[in-house]
């Protein structure tokens, strides 16, 4: 009887232990995958920090790397640098690279160093395409503004019929007071109407 209880207890403990280890391992693996996804995205767009995907990944750093103090410190330094005017601040790229280096260390990617991260591939064709798309967006926006202003101006400019109606409404009270003026105006309109 004691041996049956021992077997059952051992089975329950080993099953519970296996379940706990599995849950711990899955959680650890999910955290690692989340960190790796952020790191891969930032590495993929390191040539253009302002890309939308890069911005989304950067904004996730505090949450995903919440236990990695060196990464969060590097992220804080990057944000402090980003708060300055980027066009006047060449240090922002270095802070971004330092952040990527710290992320690589946190992910235990021992063979990825500053020099590896600093070197990126950004061909002229992609650069030109990006510049052309930005120029096209600017032209489209300017065209939309011009069309909108032309429509506003057209709405504010009365048509010839509207002008004639307004003129008639302004002249009508005076013409009613002077019937000879009304007769003269009608003769004038008939002469121009025949031509």
C-alpha positions as CSV (number, residue, x, y, z in Angstrom):
1,X,0.0,0.0,0.0
2,X,2.8,2.4,0.9
3,X,4.5,1.6,-2.4
4,X,1.3,2.5,-4.4
5,X,1.0,5.8,-2.5
6,X,4.7,6.5,-3.2
7,X,4.3,5.8,-6.9
8,X,1.2,8.0,-7.1
9,X,2.9,10.8,-5.2
10,X,6.0,10.6,-7.3
11,X,3.9,10.6,-10.5
12,X,1.9,13.6,-9.4
13,X,5.1,15.5,-8.3
14,X,6.9,14.7,-11.5
15,X,3.9,15.6,-13.7
16,X,3.5,18.9,-11.8
17,X,7.2,19.6,-12.0
18,X,7.2,18.8,-15.8
19,X,4.3,21.1,-16.3
20,X,5.9,24.0,-14.4
21,X,9.2,23.6,-16.3
22,X,7.3,23.5,-19.6
23,X,5.4,26.7,-18.6
24,X,8.6,28.4,-17.5
25,X,10.4,27.4,-20.7
26,X,7.5,28.6,-23.0
27,X,7.3,31.9,-21.2
28,X,11.1,32.4,-21.5
29,X,11.0,31.3,-25.2
30,X,8.1,33.8,-25.9
31,X,10.0,36.6,-24.3
32,X,13.2,35.8,-26.2
33,X,11.2,35.7,-29.5
34,X,9.6,39.1,-28.7
35,X,13.1,40.6,-28.0
36,X,14.5,39.0,-31.1
37,X,11.6,40.4,-33.3
38,X,12.3,43.9,-32.0
39,X,16.0,43.5,-32.5
40,X,15.5,42.2,-36.1
41,X,13.2,45.0,-37.0
42,X,15.6,47.6,-35.7
43,X,18.5,46.0,-37.4
44,X,16.5,45.8,-40.7
45,X,15.8,49.5,-40.6
46,X,19.0,50.8,-39.0
47,X,19.8,52.7,-42.2
48,X,16.5,54.7,-41.7
49,X,15.6,55.2,-38.0
50,X,12.5,57.2,-39.0
51,X,10.9,54.4,-40.9
52,X,7.5,53.5,-39.5
53,X,8.5,49.9,-38.6
54,X,11.5,51.2,-36.8
55,X,9.5,53.7,-34.8
56,X,7.0,51.0,-33.8
57,X,9.8,48.7,-32.7
58,X,11.6,51.5,-30.8
59,X,8.4,52.3,-28.9
60,X,8.2,48.7,-27.8
61,X,11.7,48.5,-26.2
62,X,10.7,49.6,-22.7
63,X,8.0,46.9,-22.5
64,X,9.9,44.0,-24.2
65,X,13.3,44.6,-22.6
66,X,11.9,45.7,-19.2
67,X,14.3,43.5,-17.2
68,X,17.4,44.4,-19.2
69,X,18.7,47.5,-17.4
70,X,21.6,48.1,-19.9
71,X,19.2,48.1,-22.9
72,X,16.8,50.4,-21.1
73,X,19.6,52.8,-20.2
74,X,20.8,52.8,-23.9
75,X,17.2,53.4,-24.9
76,X,16.9,56.3,-22.5
77,X,20.1,57.8,-23.9
78,X,18.8,57.4,-27.4
79,X,15.5,59.1,-26.5
80,X,17.3,62.0,-24.9
81,X,19.4,62.4,-28.0
82,X,16.2,62.1,-30.2
83,X,14.5,64.9,-28.3
84,X,17.2,67.3,-29.7
85,X,16.8,68.5,-33.2
86,X,18.0,65.5,-35.3
87,X,19.2,67.5,-38.3
88,X,21.7,69.3,-36.0
89,X,22.5,66.2,-33.9
90,X,24.9,63.6,-35.4
91,X,25.0,61.7,-32.1
92,X,21.5,60.2,-32.6
93,X,22.9,57.5,-35.0
94,X,25.6,56.5,-32.5
95,X,23.0,56.3,-29.6
96,X,20.9,54.1,-31.9
97,X,23.8,51.8,-32.7
98,X,24.7,51.6,-29.0
99,X,21.1,50.6,-28.3
100,X,21.3,47.8,-30.9
101,X,24.6,46.7,-29.4
102,X,23.1,46.4,-25.9
103,X,20.2,44.5,-27.3
104,X,22.5,42.1,-29.0
105,X,24.3,41.5,-25.7
106,X,21.0,41.0,-23.9
107,X,20.0,38.4,-26.5
108,X,23.4,36.7,-26.0
109,X,24.5,37.3,-29.6
110,X,28.2,37.5,-28.7
111,X,29.6,37.9,-32.2
112,X,27.6,41.0,-33.1
113,X,29.6,44.1,-32.2
114,X,29.5,47.8,-32.9
115,X,31.3,47.6,-36.2
116,X,28.9,44.9,-37.5
117,X,25.9,46.9,-36.5
118,X,27.3,50.2,-37.9
119,X,27.8,48.7,-41.4
120,X,24.4,48.5,-43.2
121,X,23.2,48.1,-46.8
122,X,21.3,50.9,-48.3
123,X,21.6,50.9,-52.1
124,X,21.2,54.1,-54.2
125,X,18.2,52.6,-56.0
126,X,16.3,52.3,-52.7
127,X,17.4,55.8,-51.6
128,X,16.2,57.3,-54.9
129,X,12.9,55.4,-54.7
130,X,12.4,56.7,-51.2
131,X,13.2,60.3,-52.2
132,X,10.9,60.0,-55.3
133,X,8.0,58.7,-53.1
134,X,8.5,61.6,-50.7
135,X,8.6,64.1,-53.5
136,X,5.5,62.6,-55.0
137,X,3.7,62.9,-51.7
138,X,4.7,66.5,-51.4
139,X,3.5,67.2,-54.9
140,X,0.1,65.5,-54.3
141,X,-0.3,67.4,-51.0
142,X,0.5,70.7,-52.8
143,X,-1.9,69.8,-55.6
144,X,-4.7,69.1,-53.2
145,X,-4.1,72.4,-51.4
146,X,-4.1,74.3,-54.7
147,X,-7.4,72.5,-55.8
148,X,-9.0,73.3,-52.4
149,X,-8.0,77.0,-52.6
150,X,-9.3,77.2,-56.2
151,X,-12.6,75.8,-55.2
152,X,-12.8,78.2,-52.3
153,X,-12.0,81.1,-54.6
154,X,-14.5,79.9,-57.1
155,X,-17.2,79.7,-54.4
156,X,-16.4,83.2,-53.3
157,X,-16.4,84.6,-56.9
158,X,-20.0,85.2,-58.1
159,X,-21.0,84.0,-61.6
160,X,-22.2,86.5,-64.2
161,X,-25.8,85.5,-63.5
162,X,-25.3,86.0,-59.8
163,X,-23.7,89.4,-60.5
164,X,-26.6,90.5,-62.7
165,X,-29.1,89.4,-60.0
166,X,-27.2,91.3,-57.3
167,X,-27.0,94.4,-59.5
168,X,-30.7,94.2,-60.4
169,X,-31.6,93.9,-56.7
170,X,-29.5,96.9,-55.9
171,X,-31.0,99.0,-58.7
172,X,-34.6,97.9,-58.4
173,X,-35.6,100.2,-55.5
174,X,-34.2,103.3,-57.3
175,X,-35.8,102.3,-60.5
176,X,-39.2,101.8,-58.9
177,X,-39.0,105.4,-57.5
178,X,-38.3,106.8,-61.0
179,X,-40.4,105.1,-63.7
180,X,-38.6,107.1,-66.4
181,X,-35.3,105.5,-65.3
182,X,-36.9,102.0,-65.5
183,X,-38.1,102.8,-69.1
184,X,-34.6,104.0,-70.1
185,X,-33.0,100.9,-68.6
186,X,-35.4,98.6,-70.5
187,X,-34.6,100.5,-73.8
188,X,-30.9,100.1,-73.0
189,X,-31.3,96.4,-72.4
190,X,-33.2,95.9,-75.7
191,X,-30.5,97.6,-77.7
192,X,-27.7,95.4,-76.2
193,X,-30.0,92.3,-76.5
194,X,-30.3,92.8,-80.3
195,X,-26.6,93.0,-80.9
